[in-house]
Amino acid sequence: PIWEQHLMAVNAAGQFTGRWLFDSVIVTTQAIDGRDIMDTSLTGTNLTDLLSQEFADTSALDQAAAALAQRYGAPPKPIQVAVALPWLDPQDTSVTVSGQTFNFSIASSRLDAAAWYLGQVQSKAQAAHWSELSLYGAYNQREDASAGWGDPAYSQAMNGKAHALGLGTVWAPYYDAPNAFSGSGLGFDV
């Protein structure tokens, strides 16, 4: 029931009206296993735990949307979902997931890890068989693109990898963040 209240308008009595509120959502979290996913080092376990949490949340969201659709009619089109891609800290030199070890201090290895993550998002979404959701792509959790971390070049390359998989990308920088007004130049769709 908690997810339903985020999907459909209610009247003054708190009853659902049948009017869908959103056509797209970002599925994210602030932290996984006690670590901030926007600006903290993450382990391979953190990355796999994050994927598990995000897809548990999308499953709950889809179930809530399906329950509402059964009572009030389906949304006009499937609700598009962008799943958070955490910041991959360039200071991390040994992150192992699925038998692969990545060194994020090497730009190509950091990009390979992002491509692995995006591939996981795509395959988990396909395996989910959502009834009321569809995968839009990835939400870049990092809210700035600092040249000091190599983030502009990483963002451009990561967006290229996402687009090659048929995924869209979303970025919501904070006000006056480094490169905040360069989203399209960095390759983000939204």
Salt bridges, closest charged atoms under 4 A:
GLU4 OE1 - ARG71 NH2 2.99
ASP144 OD1 - ARG142 NE 2.81
ASP151 OD1 - ARG110 NH2 2.68
ASP189 OD2 - HIS163 NE2 2.76
